[in-house]
Amino acid sequence: MSAPHRDTALFTSAQSRAIDRRAIDELGIPGFELMSRAAAAAFAQLRRHWPEARRVRVVCGAGNNGGDGYLVARDALAAGLHADVVALGVPKEGGDAARARQAFVDAGGVVTLSEDDDALASPDVIVDAIYGTGLNRAPEREAKRAIEAINAAGLPVLALDIPSGLSADTGGCPGVAVRASATATFIVHKRGLHTHLAEIAGGIVLHTLGLPEGILEPPDATILTPRGLPPRPRDSHKGTNGHVLAVGGDHGTGGAVRMAAEAAARTGAGLVSVATREQNVLAMNAARPELMAHAVDGPQTLQPMLDKASVVALGPGLGQAAWGHALWTTALDAGKPTVLDADGLNLLHAEKRILPARIVLTPHPGEAGRLLGVSTAEVQADRFAAVRLLARRFEAVVVLKGNGSLIASPEGEVAVCPWGNPGMASGGMGDTLTGIIAGLLAQGCVPFEAACLGVGLHARAADVAARGGERGLLAGDLLEPLRRLVNGLEA
């Protein structure tokens, strides 16, 4: 795989600090110069976002993030704006942050202690410079109070590098965190800005500060970019585009397996069959005759369908009773490339089993927790660690769904989805994703590629469908934009 572009590369906080150190040691750029560049870039972003702002308040911690803030305030003064600083501590004497504080004072700025900030005039914009990327605990005491006050002010907020209180590594918030309107992040993207609770960062702008890409190390993860499938050869036929078998739809859940099957068809699978309960067949054939729905009462009737299939979508509406369990074991034993979701994952939690060599698991955080034997909260506390552990443990490609869905390979590759919206929190969305990934596997994508492309297409289609509003978004609404996007067309 080629090296990712800087705009799509994600780094941990430790990697970010190591890159900063290389810039100082190897390129000979003083730390104060990097701080000055960061402040200039952030102030320029502030002016672009809020050109009418005349009063800026910067809330500074005692570390280097606070140093960035002091220099933003200095630059604001130089531009003729009113700028005041609320300090939550005193920088270490002799360090770059202390030098930045003095530069602000020398420019005529006034530093106010947090306890005395009631007398300050109301600003137009607040700049959050309390904590940088190194915080992995809940803010306490005056920092906690300052963050709560920033959030309560109801004013635009620009966060420097990362919103204070948000983990740069996990995207989680151990305690309170600044809810930013925008974030100016420096040198590289931090992975915690792109998953879980990262929406509190607002619009994220990366400022590279003039550092060359050669100073970077291999990233920890990458951000997905928009993709579709290339045009088909003119002589292609249904047999060259794969045969997906969707297995599921117990009593009362026939819609789940139908959505998976229809999504596979809309993604471009040449043939799609459905193995389901007899009661679902008539309605499915009437509503979507392109799907070949068959009544299956057990392994003997499922096996001939498995023999003809090239890919299996296993789990939507399957249930965990005797019927579903029998189909589950038979389908897995067939060894075909498989997408395992929903009750297929719940059955895997209850009964460990050898999985096909080419398999994609698509758990939400609750299912991931059950598979790992931990709570949902523990999964969400470090989604990157959870998805990598699942991929290694099951020797599978794993999609950890949620805000900023993660896709991991058994070798440790991780990709992050930048699309999607809250309207996707509705029944059937996961079934649709299962079908999309199965359809891509059927057309020749390898599992990691199918999962990355499928997650991206699913989320992008949902964003198109949500243009009419997020509430009331249905899984079926994704199918028409999905068809356009998979063909590389504007939706």
Buried (B, 14 or more C-beta within 10 A) or exposed (E): EEEBEBEBBBBBBEBBBBBBEBBEEEEEBEBBBBBBBBBBBBBBBBBEBBEEBEBBBBBBBBBBBBBBBBBBBBBBBEEEBBBBBBBBBEBEEEBBBBBBBBBBBEBEBEBBEBEEBEEBEEBBBBBBBBBBBBBEEEBEEBBBBBBEBBBEEEBBBBBBBBBBBBBBBBBBBBEBBBBBBBBBBBBBBBBBBBBBBBBBBBEBBBBBBEBEEEBBEEBBBBBBEEBBBEEEEEEEEEEEBBBBBBBBBBEEBBBBBBBBBBBBBBBBBBBBBBBBBEEBBEEBBEEBEEBBBBBBEEBEBBBEBBEEBBBBBBBBBBBBEEBBBBBBBBBBBBBBBBBBBBBBBBBBBEEEEEBBEBBBBBBBBBBBBBBBEBEBEBBBBBBBBBBBBBBBEBEBBBBBBBBBBBBBBBEEBBBBBBBBBEBBEBEBBBBBBBBBBBBBBBBEBEBBBBBBBBBBBBBBBBBBBBEEEBEEBBBBBBBBBBBBBBBEEEB
